[in-house]
Amino acid sequence: MVSQRRLLACATISATVLASGAASTAHADTSFPDQTINIVVPFAAGGGHDFVARLLASRLGPVLDQTVVVLNRGGANGTIGAAYVASAPPDGYTVLMGSPAETVISPFLISEMSYDPDADLTPVTLAGVSPIALIAHPSVPVESVSELIEYSKANPGTLDYGTPGVGSAHHLAVEWIARTTGLDANDVPYKGAGPATADTMSGHIPLASVGMAPVMPMWKAGNVNVLAIMNKERLSWLPDVPTASEAPGAEDVDLVQWMGVFAPAGTPEAVVQTLNEAFVEVLNEPEVRKTMIEQGVEPVGNSVTEFTDFLAVERVKFGDLVQQSGITPN
């Protein structure tokens, strides 16, 4: 039986303000869903996207009266998972929990892609935004980005940092710092933030640039140090964590990681609307919001139009960063 809550128009939520707005006038598809929905995470388990997807899946089931499962399709900086969704039937039963990497950055890095993010993926909603954290194993003798810059200059070529992949927002953030401050560090790409964070905690790698979500439990336990986040300004819910922009030369650094839901292009508008309403409803549940923030992710949940506009801005920003980074498209 179709959930009555799913047939109600959900409020439009702004991309930066988690508050109820005017009710949507679109009509949901009353026949959808009638089978299991798959949320594809294009990274290995243990990262921020995996955490958000699994949390939302557990709450979407009751809202949609269907089973919702998470599938991890990691590799190639998220493009394997994105291609999987782009080629799926456009019926709403396979959706992507996407990131900037495979949806707005990859076209600037890959000459011949198996999918076109703009043409082959349909925006559903922006699920959340997470700070990008520069973390260090406790053995690294620095406590700030400024100290890290000086340490790297005194020990050239010796510092490695893990990221979810070349050209990811996490990689571009550190490249931005390096370009403007002279930080000397080598990128080591992983299949996701989870493995990079785990290797930093164990001391296999000294540094990592990853989303805050997989870092929170380890940071609270004292297993890693958070040197900075890449936001322009400090966050009200992380007031004691400095920003990279506080370091001389890095004043303009301002990047975040985000989690966005996409369906295959051609998915009926009514189905997209039903998915949007369900995700927005779940993202506004007090317990879901509390859990996400405790794990380093600020929930959003906005309209299809707002998310589409957000993506347009992100494409311009990351296109400029890739060009400035000097990364050669392959």
Residue pairs with C-beta under 8 A, 6 or more apart in sequence:
1 65
2 30
2 65
3 62
3 63
3 64
3 65
5 63
5 281
6 28
6 63
6 64
6 65
6 274
6 277
6 278
6 281
7 28
7 30
8 277
9 23
9 24
9 25
9 26
9 28
9 277
10 23
10 24
10 276
10 277
10 280
10 281
11 20
11 21
11 22
11 23
11 24
11 280
11 284
12 21
12 22
12 24
12 302
12 303
12 306
13 19
13 20
13 21
13 280
13 283
13 284
13 300
13 301
13 302
13 303
13 306
14 21
14 302
14 306
15 126
15 300
15 302
15 306
15 307
15 310
16 300
18 283
18 284
18 289
18 298
18 299
18 300
18 301
20 284
24 273
24 277
24 303
26 269
26 270
26 273
27 270
27 273
28 270
28 273
28 274
28 277
29 268
29 270
29 271
29 273
29 274
32 91
32 92
32 270
32 271
32 274
33 64
33 65
33 66
33 92
33 93
33 274
34 66
35 66
35 93
36 66
36 67
36 68
36 69
36 93
37 60
37 64
37 66
37 67
37 68
37 69
37 92
37 93
37 94
37 95
38 68
38 69
38 70
38 71
38 93
38 94
38 95
39 53
39 56
39 57
39 68
39 69
39 70
39 71
39 95
39 96
39 97
39 261
40 70
40 71
40 72
40 73
40 81
40 84
40 85
40 94
40 95
40 96
40 97
41 47
41 49
41 50
41 53
41 70
41 71
41 72
41 73
41 74
41 81
41 97
42 49
42 73
42 74
42 78
42 79
42 80
42 81
42 82
42 84
42 96
42 97
42 98
42 99
42 101
42 102
43 49
43 50
43 72
43 74
43 78
43 81
43 99
43 164
43 191
43 192
43 193
43 194
44 50
44 72
44 74
44 190
44 191
44 192
44 194
44 195
45 72
45 192
45 194
46 192
46 193
46 194
46 195
46 197
46 198
46 214
47 164
47 192
47 193
47 194
47 197
47 210
47 211
47 213
47 214
48 130
48 193
48 210
48 211
48 212
48 213
48 214
48 257
48 259
48 295
48 296
48 297
49 97
49 98
49 99
49 192
49 193
49 211
49 259
50 70
50 72
50 192
50 194
51 213
51 214
51 295
51 297
52 97
52 127
52 128
52 213
52 259
52 292
52 297
53 70
53 97
53 259
54 70
55 288
55 291
55 292
56 68
56 127
56 279
56 282
56 283
56 288
57 68
57 69
57 70
58 68
59 282
59 285
59 288
60 68
60 278
60 279
60 282
61 67
61 68
63 278
63 281
63 282
64 274
64 278
70 97
72 81
73 80
73 81
73 84
74 80
74 81
74 191
74 192
75 81
75 191
76 165
77 101
77 102
77 106
77 109
77 164
77 165
77 166
77 167
77 168
77 189
78 98
78 99
78 101
78 102
78 103
78 106
78 164
78 165
78 168
79 101
79 102
79 106
79 110
79 113
79 114
79 115
81 96
81 102
82 96
82 98
82 102
82 103
82 106
82 115
82 117
82 121
82 262
83 113
83 114
83 115
84 94
85 94
85 95
85 96
85 121
85 262
85 263
85 264
86 114
86 115
86 117
86 120
86 121
86 264
86 265
87 115
87 120
87 264
88 94
88 264
89 264
90 122
90 263
90 264
90 265
90 266
90 267
90 268
91 267
91 268
91 271
92 263
92 267
92 268
92 271
92 272
92 274
92 275
94 263
94 264
95 124
95 261
95 262
95 263
95 275
96 121
96 261
96 262
96 263
97 127
97 259
97 260
97 261
98 121
98 259
98 260
98 261
98 262
99 164
99 168
99 169
99 257
99 258
99 259
99 260
100 168
100 169
100 257
100 258
100 314
100 318
101 164
101 165
101 167
101 168
101 169
102 117
103 117
103 121
103 260
103 262
103 311
104 117
104 311
104 314
104 315
104 318
105 167
105 168
105 169
105 172
105 318
105 322
106 113
106 117
106 167
107 113
107 116
107 117
107 118
108 167
108 318
108 319
108 322
108 323
108 329
109 166
109 167
109 322
109 327
109 329
109 330
110 329
110 330
111 329
111 330
115 121
119 265
120 264
120 265
121 262
121 263
121 264
121 265
122 262
122 263
122 264
122 265
122 266
122 267
122 272
123 260
123 261
123 262
123 304
123 307
123 308
123 311
124 260
124 261
124 262
124 263
124 272
124 275
124 276
124 279
124 304
124 307
125 260
125 261
125 275
125 276
125 279
125 280
125 283
125 300
125 301
125 302
125 303
125 304
125 307
126 258
126 259
126 260
126 261
126 300
126 301
126 302
126 306
126 307
126 310
127 258
127 259
127 260
127 261
127 279
127 283
127 299
127 300
127 301
128 258
128 259
128 283
128 292
128 297
128 298
128 299
128 300
129 256
129 257
129 258
129 259
129 297
129 298
129 300
130 211
130 212
130 213
130 256
130 257
130 258
130 259
130 296
130 297
130 298
131 211
131 212
131 229
131 230
131 231
131 235
131 238
131 241
131 256
131 257
131 296
132 169
132 170
132 173
132 209
132 210
132 211
132 212
132 229
132 230
132 255
132 256
132 257
133 209
133 210
133 211
133 212
133 215
133 219
133 226
133 228
133 229
133 230
133 241
133 296
134 145
134 148
134 161
134 173
134 174
134 207
134 208
134 209
134 226
134 227
134 228
134 229
134 230
134 244
135 197
135 200
135 207
135 208
135 209
135 210
135 215
135 219
135 224
135 225
135 226
135 227
136 142
136 148
136 200
136 206
136 207
136 224
136 225
136 227
137 200
137 201
137 203
137 205
137 206
137 207
137 224
137 225
138 222
138 223
138 224
138 225
139 203
139 206
140 148
140 151
140 206
140 207
140 225
141 151
142 148
142 151
142 227
143 225
143 227
144 227
144 228
144 242
144 246
144 247
145 177
145 227
145 228
145 242
145 244
145 246
145 247
145 250
146 246
146 247
146 248
148 159
148 183
148 207
148 227
149 177
149 181
149 182
149 183
149 247
149 249
151 159
152 158
152 159
152 183
152 184
152 185
153 182
153 184
155 184
156 184
157 184
157 186
159 184
159 185
159 186
159 206
159 207
160 185
160 186
160 187
160 188
160 205
160 206
160 207
161 174
161 185
161 186
161 187
161 188
161 205
161 206
161 207
161 208
161 209
162 188
162 189
162 190
162 195
162 196
162 197
162 199
162 200
162 205
162 207
162 208
162 209
162 210
163 170
163 171
163 174
163 187
163 188
163 189
163 190
163 196
163 208
163 209
163 210
164 170
164 171
164 189
164 190
164 191
164 192
164 193
164 196
164 210
165 171
165 189
165 190
165 191
166 187
166 189
166 327
167 322
167 327
169 255
169 256
169 257
169 318
170 193
170 209
170 210
170 211
170 257
171 187
171 189
171 209
172 255
172 318
172 321
172 322
172 325
173 209
173 230
173 244
173 253
173 255
174 183
174 185
174 187
174 209
175 187
175 321
175 325
175 327
176 250
176 252
176 253
176 255
176 321
176 324
176 325
177 183
177 244
177 247
177 249
177 250
177 253
178 184
178 185
179 324
179 325
180 249
180 250
180 252
180 253
181 247
181 248
181 249
181 250
182 249
185 207
188 196
188 205
190 196
190 199
193 208
193 210
193 211
193 213
193 214
194 214
196 205
196 208
196 210
197 208
197 210
197 214
197 215
197 218
197 224
199 205
199 208
200 206
200 207
200 208
200 224
201 218
201 223
201 224
209 230
211 257
211 296
211 297
212 226
212 229
212 238
212 257
212 296
212 297
213 295
213 296
213 297
215 224
215 226
215 296
216 294
216 295
216 296
217 295
218 224
219 225
219 226
226 241
227 242
228 241
228 242
228 243
228 244
228 246
228 247
229 235
229 238
229 241
229 242
229 243
229 244
230 243
230 244
230 253
230 254
230 255
230 256
231 243
231 245
231 254
231 255
231 256
232 243
232 245
232 253
232 254
233 243
233 245
234 241
234 242
234 243
235 241
237 293
237 298
243 253
244 250
244 253
245 251
245 252
245 253
245 254
255 321
259 297
260 307
260 311
261 275
261 279
263 271
263 272
263 275
272 304
273 304
276 303
276 304
279 301
280 301
280 302
282 288
282 301
283 289
283 299
283 300
283 301
284 299
284 301
288 299
289 299
292 298
292 299
293 299
302 310
